[in-house]
Amino acid sequence: MTARDRSRHRGPGVPAGRMMASEQQSVLEPDVPGIAAGPGPLPRPSAAVRLTAALRARRRWLVPVLTVLLLAQMAAAMVTTAAQQTPTIDEPVYVATATDYLHEHRVRYNAEHPPLGKLVIMAGIAVAGPHYDPSYRGDQGQVGRHLLYSSGNDPWRVMLWARLPVIVLTLLFGLVVLAFAREVLGTAAGLLALALYCFSPDVIAHGSLATLDVPSAGFVLTSAWLVWRARRRPRRYLPLAGAALGASVATKMSALPAVPVLVALAVVSVWGARPGRALRAVAASAVVAVTAVAVVWLSYLAVDPRLRLLSAEPTPAVHGLRGLLVDLMPFPRSYRDGMRMQFALEDHPWQGYLFGHLYTGSRWYYLPAALLVKTPLGMLALWAAGAVALVAVRRLRRAAPYLLVPPAVLLASAMTGSRDFGTRYAVFMPMFLAVAGAAALTVRRRWARPVGGALVLFVAVSSLRTFPFYLPYANEAFGGPAKTHLWLHDSNVDWGQDLGRLADRLREHYPGERIWLVYKGSGVPEYYGIHAADPRNVPPGRVHGLLVVSDSSAAKARGRLAELIGTSRPVDDVGHSITIYRR
């Protein structure tokens, strides 16, 4: 019977474009064993049909349950880490700056970084309510230590509340990872991507600190996801993509290389949706760029509506092409002064440490080598397989530029930097490549899913074994966290986070012994009950008892300190970041 014939038999009141209930039933439920066709009550569905329906229902609740479980374990890891670690080197600066924002509404400290990330930290500071003395004079590091240790505040409480907003933001970025991978690759791949993100030691380590690296990288990832979504609804998602991109640039200036990449991808999204409309594509790029610039301005206005120039640090002069670039930036004066400070920092001859070698300057291959040490082996395998799949599988190639080009450009930019201090400068890699790595599940081979699941399990075990010492993580090929100090230094291993643990260890296992301390960090040892002298200020023959050295200081030891370490016997390890020697 044709459609026209069926419409004649329906009678009045039945729309021509719709089928009757019996016809719908016959179309939706074709010849299935156990189900009879025709009028009358249907018999009970067969066991096969009931099983299929049960599996579909289970799948609906399985995804949210697994999502909650993965994010909950990540939250537990980060909160535990945040509660146990003393301030790292950079944190007191950001906490003091956020406190100054809250009380004085001015951009005075830490002008080399834009304000948005510190406004996030300020949300926790507002709850903690620390006492603040705006009349105290000193550089930004001294102001941070004064706030935490000399103003009647509890540094444990202040630091935990400062870290909590960053932890919440890190968890929200996990939802972005899930949504991005699910839209591009499917539900199973979305869960795998979320697992890679939630078990990443680098993301957990730096997502639990009141620092700027994870917020900036997460906003870039969010912008890439929104630009991807703009292929279908550009008017809704392009302004949001620009806002996320602006949030990244308003958190760290190192995100600036992502701006032209995401603006170009916005053009690709609009052009792909409506080929041939060049004016619309240009307008799309303008929307993203203008919105990003507006967010940067708003972040400064949120701190100081008068946009005063009150930096406590002198602004260096920058000449040549870099100076011209700074002058052309459409950002507030304070932002451009911060760029000048960053260029001056890049000109400083910093020391690096890689694979046991101390050097002055930088190595272009430092970040890839450090990532090789500090990324779980299963994660490295999935990153490589997923990147290949995105390029090789035709139906995935459209997504490849959104997932691979932004991290590639940011990594290339970071590799030109002069500060070989840690993989935190490349924390966008485990974020973007968590999504890209999940593409390995799309390979149409029987072994793809079992192997992918086994690799994720390997990642989870490797990550859980390092709990709660995520900063010094190294994978099994390099000996694990206890051996990281042999290969790397600074925020890869020892960023001053274990001063509290050292105090507990000395009190419990070495009471009454003479302590000699070389500590690299922003904490104040005396506050934690560590009363020690610096062994570098006396002749080596007078140094007896316990010699305690931060592993970053040991990696760079020369002269008297190297002699002291060489003639001492290691007897204990604190958090895989501080070594105790006996003399």
C-alpha positions as CSV (number, residue, x, y, z in Angstrom):
1,M,0.0,0.0,0.0
2,T,1.4,3.4,-1.0
3,A,1.5,6.4,1.3
4,R,-1.4,8.0,-0.6
5,D,-3.5,4.8,-0.2
6,R,-2.7,4.7,3.6
7,S,-3.8,8.3,3.9
8,R,-7.2,7.5,2.4
9,H,-7.8,4.6,4.8
10,R,-6.9,6.7,7.9
11,G,-10.1,8.6,7.9
12,P,-10.6,12.1,9.3
13,G,-8.5,13.5,12.1
14,V,-5.3,11.6,11.2
15,P,-2.6,13.9,9.7
16,A,-1.3,12.9,6.3
17,G,2.3,12.9,7.4
18,R,1.9,10.5,10.3
19,M,1.2,6.8,10.7
20,M,-1.3,5.2,12.9
21,A,-0.2,3.4,16.1
22,S,-0.5,0.0,14.6
23,E,1.6,1.0,11.6
24,Q,4.2,2.5,13.9
25,Q,4.3,-0.7,15.8
26,S,4.8,-2.7,12.7
27,V,7.7,-0.5,11.5
28,L,9.4,-0.2,14.9
29,E,9.1,-3.9,15.7
30,P,9.6,-6.0,12.6
31,D,9.5,-9.8,12.7
32,V,11.1,-10.5,16.1
33,P,10.7,-14.0,17.5
34,G,8.2,-14.0,20.3
35,I,6.3,-10.9,19.1
36,A,3.2,-11.4,17.1
37,A,2.0,-8.9,14.5
38,G,-1.6,-7.7,14.3
39,P,-4.1,-6.1,16.6
40,G,-4.7,-7.2,20.2
41,P,-2.4,-7.1,23.3
42,L,1.2,-7.9,22.7
43,P,2.7,-11.0,24.4
44,R,5.5,-10.6,26.8
45,P,8.8,-9.7,24.9
46,S,11.3,-12.5,24.5
47,A,14.4,-12.9,26.7
48,A,16.6,-11.4,24.0
49,V,14.5,-8.3,23.7
50,R,14.4,-7.9,27.5
51,L,18.2,-8.3,27.7
52,T,18.8,-5.7,25.0
53,A,16.5,-3.2,26.7
54,A,18.2,-3.9,30.1
55,L,21.7,-3.3,28.5
56,R,20.5,0.0,27.0
57,A,19.0,1.2,30.3
58,R,22.2,0.2,32.1
59,R,24.3,2.1,29.6
60,R,22.3,5.2,30.4
61,W,23.3,5.3,34.0
62,L,26.7,3.7,33.6
63,V,28.2,6.8,32.0
64,P,27.3,9.3,34.7
65,V,28.3,6.8,37.4
66,L,31.7,6.2,35.9
67,T,32.1,9.9,35.4
68,V,31.4,10.7,39.0
69,L,33.7,7.9,40.2
70,L,36.6,9.1,38.1
71,L,36.2,12.7,39.1
72,A,35.7,11.7,42.7
73,Q,39.0,9.8,42.9
74,M,40.7,12.8,41.2
75,A,39.1,15.2,43.7
76,A,40.2,13.0,46.6
77,A,43.8,12.9,45.3
78,M,44.0,16.6,44.8
79,V,42.4,17.6,48.1
80,T,44.6,15.2,50.0
81,T,47.7,16.5,48.3
82,A,46.6,20.1,48.8
83,A,46.0,19.5,52.5
84,Q,49.4,17.8,53.1
85,Q,51.8,20.0,51.1
86,T,53.5,23.2,52.4
87,P,53.6,26.2,50.0
88,T,55.6,25.6,46.8
89,I,58.0,28.3,45.5
90,D,55.4,30.3,43.4
91,E,52.3,29.9,45.6
92,P,53.0,32.6,48.3
93,V,53.4,35.2,45.6
94,Y,50.0,34.4,44.0
95,V,48.3,34.1,47.3
96,A,49.6,37.5,48.5
97,T,48.7,39.1,45.2
98,A,45.2,37.7,45.4
99,T,44.9,39.0,48.9
100,D,46.1,42.4,47.8
101,Y,43.5,42.3,45.0
102,L,40.8,41.5,47.6
103,H,41.7,44.3,50.1
104,E,43.4,47.0,48.0
105,H,41.9,46.6,44.5
106,R,45.2,47.3,42.7
107,V,47.7,45.5,40.4
108,R,50.8,46.0,42.4
109,Y,52.4,42.5,42.8
110,N,53.2,39.8,40.3
111,A,52.5,42.1,37.3
112,E,54.4,39.7,35.1
113,H,51.2,37.5,35.1
114,P,47.7,38.8,34.2
115,P,45.2,38.8,37.0
116,L,42.5,36.3,36.1
117,G,44.1,33.2,37.6
118,K,44.8,35.1,40.8
119,L,41.1,36.2,40.9
120,V,40.2,32.5,40.9
121,I,42.6,32.0,43.9
122,M,41.0,35.1,45.5
123,A,37.7,33.2,45.8
124,G,39.3,30.9,48.3
125,I,41.2,33.7,50.0
126,A,37.9,35.5,50.5
127,V,36.6,32.5,52.5
128,A,39.8,32.0,54.5
129,G,39.8,35.7,55.4
130,P,43.5,36.1,56.3
131,H,44.8,39.1,58.1
132,Y,46.7,41.4,55.7
133,D,49.0,44.3,56.3
134,P,49.1,46.4,53.1
135,S,51.8,48.7,54.6
136,Y,54.4,45.9,54.7
137,R,57.2,46.7,52.2
138,G,59.2,44.1,50.4
139,D,59.3,42.2,47.1
140,Q,56.4,39.9,46.1
141,G,58.1,36.8,47.6
142,Q,58.7,38.6,50.9
143,V,55.1,39.8,51.0
144,G,53.9,36.2,50.5
145,R,56.0,34.8,53.3
146,H,55.0,37.7,55.6
147,L,51.3,37.0,54.9
148,L,51.6,33.3,55.6
149,Y,54.1,33.2,58.5
150,S,54.3,36.7,60.2
151,S,50.7,38.0,60.2
152,G,49.1,35.7,62.7
153,N,47.5,33.5,60.0
154,D,47.4,29.7,59.8
155,P,49.4,28.9,56.6
156,W,47.8,25.4,56.4
157,R,44.3,26.9,56.3
158,V,45.1,29.8,54.0
159,M,46.9,27.6,51.5
160,L,44.1,24.9,51.4
161,W,41.4,27.5,50.7
162,A,43.6,29.2,48.1
163,R,44.1,25.8,46.4
164,L,40.4,24.7,46.4
165,P,39.2,27.0,43.6
166,V,41.9,25.7,41.3
167,I,40.9,22.1,42.3
168,V,37.3,22.8,41.4
169,L,38.3,24.4,38.1
170,T,40.5,21.4,37.3
171,L,37.6,19.0,37.8
172,L,35.4,21.1,35.5
173,F,38.0,20.9,32.8
174,G,37.6,17.1,33.2
175,L,34.0,17.5,32.1
176,V,35.3,19.4,29.1
177,V,37.6,16.5,28.2
178,L,34.7,14.1,28.5
179,A,32.3,16.2,26.4
180,F,35.0,16.9,23.7
181,A,36.0,13.2,23.3
182,R,32.4,12.0,23.4
183,E,31.3,14.4,20.7
184,V,34.2,13.5,18.4
185,L,34.8,9.9,19.2
186,G,31.8,8.4,21.0
187,T,30.8,7.5,24.6
188,A,33.4,4.8,25.3
189,A,36.2,7.0,24.0
190,G,34.9,9.8,26.1
191,L,35.2,7.8,29.3
192,L,38.7,6.6,28.3
193,A,39.7,10.3,27.7
194,L,38.3,11.2,31.1
195,A,40.3,8.4,32.7
196,L,43.5,9.5,31.1
197,Y,42.9,13.1,32.4
198,C,41.9,12.0,35.9
199,F,44.9,9.8,36.4
200,S,47.5,12.2,34.9
201,P,50.1,12.8,37.6
202,D,51.0,16.2,36.2
203,V,47.4,17.4,36.1
204,I,46.7,16.2,39.6
205,A,50.0,17.7,40.9
206,H,49.5,21.1,39.5
207,G,45.7,21.1,39.7
208,S,46.0,20.9,43.4
209,L,48.2,24.0,43.7
210,A,47.3,27.7,43.8
211,T,49.2,28.3,40.6
212,L,48.3,29.4,37.1
213,D,49.5,26.5,34.8
214,V,46.4,24.3,34.9
215,P,43.8,27.1,34.7
216,S,45.5,28.6,31.6
217,A,45.9,25.3,29.8
218,G,42.3,24.2,30.7
219,F,40.9,27.4,29.2
220,V,42.7,26.8,25.9
221,L,41.2,23.3,25.8
222,T,37.8,24.7,26.5
223,S,38.2,27.2,23.7
224,A,39.2,24.5,21.3
225,W,36.1,22.4,22.2
226,L,33.8,25.4,21.8
227,V,35.3,26.3,18.4
228,W,34.7,22.6,17.4
229,R,31.1,23.0,18.4
230,A,30.8,26.2,16.5
231,R,30.8,24.2,13.2
232,R,27.0,23.7,13.8
233,R,26.0,26.7,15.9
234,P,28.6,29.5,15.3
235,R,26.5,32.3,16.8
236,R,26.2,30.5,20.1
237,Y,29.7,29.0,20.5
238,L,32.1,31.4,18.9
239,P,31.6,34.2,21.6
240,L,32.0,31.5,24.3
241,A,35.2,30.2,22.6
242,G,36.6,33.7,22.5
243,A,35.7,34.2,26.2
244,A,37.6,30.9,27.1
245,L,40.5,31.9,25.0
246,G,40.6,35.4,26.6
247,A,40.5,33.7,30.0
248,S,43.6,31.7,29.2
249,V,45.5,34.7,27.9
250,A,44.3,36.7,31.0
251,T,45.8,34.0,33.2
252,K,49.2,33.4,31.6
253,M,50.9,35.1,28.7
254,S,52.4,31.8,27.5
255,A,48.9,31.1,26.1
256,L,49.3,33.9,23.5
257,P,50.6,31.6,20.7
258,A,47.2,29.8,20.9
259,V,45.3,32.9,19.8
260,P,46.1,32.8,16.1
261,V,45.6,29.0,16.1
262,L,42.1,29.2,17.5
263,V,41.1,32.2,15.5
264,A,42.1,30.2,12.4
265,L,40.2,27.2,13.6
266,A,37.1,29.4,14.0
267,V,37.4,30.3,10.3
268,V,37.7,26.6,9.5
269,S,34.6,25.8,11.5
270,V,32.4,28.4,9.9
271,W,33.8,27.8,6.4
272,G,33.3,24.1,6.7
273,A,29.6,24.6,7.8
274,R,28.9,27.1,4.9
275,P,31.5,26.9,2.2
276,G,32.1,29.9,0.1
277,R,31.0,32.5,2.6
278,A,34.3,34.2,3.2
279,L,32.7,37.3,4.9
280,R,31.0,35.1,7.5
281,A,34.3,33.3,8.1
282,V,36.2,36.5,8.6
283,A,33.5,37.8,11.0
284,A,33.8,34.5,13.0
285,S,37.5,35.1,13.5
286,A,36.8,38.7,14.5
287,V,34.3,37.6,17.1
288,V,36.7,35.2,18.7
289,A,39.6,37.7,18.7
290,V,37.6,40.7,20.0
291,T,35.9,38.7,22.7
292,A,39.3,37.4,23.9
293,V,40.7,40.9,24.1
294,A,37.6,42.1,25.9
295,V,38.0,39.4,28.6
296,V,41.6,40.5,29.2
297,W,40.5,44.1,29.7
298,L,37.7,43.0,32.0
299,S,40.1,41.0,34.2
300,Y,42.1,44.1,34.9
301,L,39.0,46.2,35.4
302,A,37.7,43.7,37.9
303,V,40.8,44.3,40.0
304,D,41.2,48.1,39.5
305,P,38.5,50.0,37.6
306,R,40.9,52.9,37.3
307,L,43.6,50.8,35.7
308,R,46.4,52.4,37.8
309,L,50.1,51.6,37.2
310,L,51.3,50.6,40.6
311,S,53.7,47.7,40.0
312,A,56.1,47.2,42.9
313,E,58.7,45.8,40.5
314,P,60.5,48.0,37.9
315,T,59.5,47.6,34.3
316,P,62.5,46.8,32.1
317,A,62.9,48.4,28.7
318,V,62.4,46.1,25.7
319,H,63.7,47.2,22.3
320,G,63.7,45.9,18.8
321,L,61.1,43.6,17.3
322,R,60.0,42.4,20.8
323,G,59.5,46.0,21.9
324,L,57.4,46.7,18.8
325,L,55.3,43.6,19.4
326,V,54.6,44.7,23.0
327,D,53.6,48.2,21.9
328,L,51.1,46.8,19.3
329,M,49.3,44.5,21.7
330,P,45.7,45.7,22.2
331,F,45.9,45.1,26.0
332,P,46.0,47.3,29.1
333,R,49.3,49.0,29.9
334,S,49.8,46.7,32.9
335,Y,49.6,43.7,30.6
336,R,52.2,45.1,28.3
337,D,54.5,45.9,31.2
338,G,54.1,42.3,32.3
339,M,55.2,41.2,28.9
340,R,58.3,43.3,29.2
341,M,59.0,41.6,32.5
342,Q,58.6,38.2,30.9
343,F,61.0,39.1,28.1
344,A,63.5,40.2,30.7
345,L,63.1,36.9,32.5
346,E,63.8,35.0,29.3
347,D,67.1,36.9,28.9
348,H,68.3,35.6,32.3
349,P,70.9,32.8,32.2
350,W,69.0,30.2,34.1
351,Q,70.4,26.8,35.1
352,G,68.8,23.6,34.0
353,Y,69.2,20.0,35.0
354,L,68.4,17.1,32.6
355,F,69.4,13.4,32.9
356,G,72.0,14.2,35.5
357,H,73.7,17.1,33.7
358,L,73.7,20.6,35.1
359,Y,73.9,23.4,32.4
360,T,73.4,27.1,32.0
361,G,70.9,28.2,29.4
362,S,68.2,26.0,27.9
363,R,67.9,22.9,25.8
364,W,65.3,22.9,23.0
365,Y,64.5,19.2,23.7
366,Y,64.1,19.7,27.5
367,L,60.3,19.6,27.6
368,P,59.9,16.5,25.3
369,A,62.5,14.7,27.4
370,A,60.9,15.7,30.7
371,L,57.5,14.6,29.4
372,L,59.0,11.2,28.5
373,V,60.1,10.8,32.1
374,K,57.0,12.2,33.8
375,T,54.2,10.7,31.7
376,P,52.8,7.2,32.5
377,L,54.0,4.6,29.9
378,G,50.4,3.6,29.1
379,M,49.5,7.2,28.5
380,L,52.4,7.7,26.1
381,A,51.3,4.7,24.1
382,L,47.7,5.9,23.9
383,W,48.9,9.4,23.0
384,A,50.9,8.1,20.0
385,A,48.2,5.6,18.9
386,G,45.4,8.2,19.2
387,A,47.4,10.9,17.2
388,V,48.0,8.4,14.5
389,A,44.3,7.4,14.4
390,L,43.2,11.0,14.1
391,V,45.3,11.5,11.1
392,A,44.9,8.0,9.5
393,V,41.1,7.4,9.9
394,R,39.2,9.5,7.4
395,R,36.2,10.2,9.5
396,L,38.4,11.6,12.3
397,R,40.6,13.9,10.2
398,R,38.2,16.8,10.6
399,A,38.8,16.8,14.3
400,A,42.6,16.4,14.1
401,P,43.4,20.1,13.8
402,Y,41.4,21.0,16.9
403,L,43.1,18.3,19.0
404,L,46.6,18.3,17.7
405,V,47.5,21.7,16.4
406,P,47.0,23.8,19.5
407,P,49.1,21.7,21.8
408,A,51.8,21.3,19.1
409,V,52.0,25.1,18.7
410,L,52.1,25.7,22.4
411,L,54.7,23.0,22.9
412,A,56.9,24.5,20.1
413,S,56.6,27.9,21.7
414,A,57.4,26.6,25.2
415,M,60.5,24.7,23.8
416,T,62.0,28.1,22.8
417,G,61.9,29.3,26.4
418,S,64.9,29.8,28.6
419,R,63.5,28.3,31.8
420,D,63.9,24.5,31.9
421,F,62.0,24.2,35.2
422,G,59.4,21.5,34.6
423,T,56.6,19.9,32.7
424,R,54.2,22.4,34.2
425,Y,55.0,24.6,31.2
426,A,53.5,21.9,29.1
427,V,50.6,20.7,31.2
428,F,48.3,21.3,28.2
429,M,49.7,18.1,26.7
430,P,48.0,15.6,29.1
431,M,44.8,17.7,28.7
432,F,44.6,17.8,24.9
433,L,46.1,14.4,24.3
434,A,43.7,12.7,26.8
435,V,41.1,13.5,24.1
436,A,43.4,12.6,21.2
437,G,44.6,9.4,22.9
438,A,41.0,8.1,23.2
439,A,40.9,8.0,19.4
440,A,42.8,4.7,19.7
441,L,39.5,3.0,20.5
442,T,38.1,3.9,17.1
443,V,40.5,1.6,15.3
444,R,38.3,-1.2,13.9
445,R,40.3,-4.1,15.2
446,R,39.3,-6.7,17.7
447,W,42.3,-6.0,19.9
448,A,41.8,-2.2,20.0
449,R,39.4,-2.0,22.9
450,P,41.0,-4.7,25.1
451,V,44.5,-3.2,24.6
452,G,43.1,0.3,25.2
453,G,41.5,-0.8,28.4
454,A,44.7,-2.6,29.6
455,L,46.7,0.6,28.9
456,V,44.3,2.7,30.9
457,L,44.5,0.3,33.7
458,F,48.3,0.5,33.6
459,V,48.0,4.3,33.8
460,A,45.6,4.1,36.7
461,V,47.9,1.7,38.7
462,S,51.0,3.8,38.0
463,S,49.2,7.0,39.1
464,L,47.7,5.5,42.2
465,R,51.0,4.1,43.3
466,T,52.6,7.5,43.5
467,F,49.8,8.9,45.8
468,P,50.2,11.4,47.4
469,F,53.6,12.4,45.9
470,Y,52.5,13.5,42.5
471,L,55.0,16.3,41.9
472,P,58.0,14.0,41.8
473,Y,56.3,11.3,39.7
474,A,58.3,9.4,37.1
475,N,57.2,6.4,35.2
476,E,58.5,2.9,35.7
477,A,61.0,3.1,32.9
478,F,62.9,5.8,34.8
479,G,62.6,4.1,38.2
480,G,59.5,5.8,39.6
481,P,59.1,8.8,41.9
482,A,62.1,7.8,44.1
483,K,64.4,8.2,41.2
484,T,63.1,11.3,39.5
485,H,65.7,13.5,41.2
486,L,68.4,11.6,39.2
487,W,66.9,12.9,35.9
488,L,65.2,16.2,36.6
489,H,64.9,19.0,39.2
490,D,62.8,22.0,40.3
491,S,59.0,21.6,39.9
492,N,59.5,18.2,38.4
493,V,60.7,16.9,41.8
494,D,61.2,19.4,44.5
495,W,59.3,22.7,44.6
496,G,59.5,23.2,48.4
497,Q,56.3,21.1,49.0
498,D,57.6,18.8,51.7
499,L,58.8,21.1,54.5
500,G,55.9,20.1,56.7
501,R,56.6,16.4,56.1
502,L,60.3,17.0,56.9
503,A,59.3,18.5,60.2
504,D,57.2,15.5,61.1
505,R,60.0,13.1,60.1
506,L,62.7,14.9,62.1
507,R,60.4,15.1,65.2
508,E,59.4,11.4,65.0
509,H,62.6,9.7,64.0
510,Y,65.5,12.1,64.8
511,P,64.6,14.0,68.0
512,G,67.3,16.0,69.6
513,E,69.8,15.7,66.7
514,R,71.8,18.6,65.2
515,I,70.2,19.6,61.9
516,W,72.0,21.2,58.9
517,L,69.6,22.3,56.2
518,V,69.8,23.4,52.6
519,Y,66.1,24.0,51.7
520,K,64.8,25.2,48.3
521,G,61.4,26.7,48.7
522,S,59.2,29.5,50.1
523,G,58.4,27.9,53.4
524,V,59.9,29.1,56.7
525,P,61.5,26.1,58.5
526,E,61.3,27.7,61.9
527,Y,57.5,27.9,61.7
528,Y,57.3,24.1,61.4
529,G,59.7,23.6,64.3
530,I,62.9,23.0,62.2
531,H,65.8,24.8,63.9
532,A,68.8,24.3,61.6
533,A,71.9,26.0,60.4
534,D,73.2,26.4,56.8
535,P,76.2,24.0,56.4
536,R,77.6,26.2,53.6
537,N,78.5,28.9,56.1
538,V,80.9,26.9,58.2
539,P,84.0,24.7,57.5
540,P,83.0,21.1,56.4
541,G,84.8,19.7,59.4
542,R,82.2,21.3,61.8
543,V,79.2,19.8,60.0
544,H,78.2,16.8,62.1
545,G,74.8,15.2,62.6
546,L,72.0,15.3,60.0
547,L,72.5,17.1,56.7
548,V,69.1,17.7,55.0
549,V,69.2,18.8,51.4
550,S,66.4,19.6,48.9
551,D,66.9,17.4,45.9
552,S,66.9,20.4,43.6
553,S,69.7,21.9,45.6
554,A,71.6,18.6,45.5
555,A,71.2,18.4,41.7
556,K,72.8,21.9,41.4
557,A,75.4,21.4,44.2
558,R,78.9,22.6,43.5
559,G,81.8,23.5,45.7
560,R,81.3,23.1,49.5
561,L,77.8,21.6,49.3
562,A,78.9,19.0,46.7
563,E,81.8,18.1,49.0
564,L,79.5,17.8,52.0
565,I,77.1,15.5,50.1
566,G,79.9,13.4,48.7
567,T,81.2,12.7,52.2
568,S,77.9,12.0,53.8
569,R,75.7,8.8,53.9
570,P,72.0,9.0,52.7
571,V,69.8,7.6,55.4
572,D,66.3,8.8,54.6
573,D,64.0,10.3,52.0
574,V,61.1,12.7,52.6
575,G,58.4,12.8,49.9
576,H,60.9,11.9,47.2
577,S,62.0,15.5,47.2
578,I,64.3,15.9,50.3
579,T,67.2,13.6,51.2
580,I,68.5,13.2,54.7
581,Y,72.2,12.4,55.1
582,R,74.2,11.5,58.1
583,R,77.7,12.8,58.8
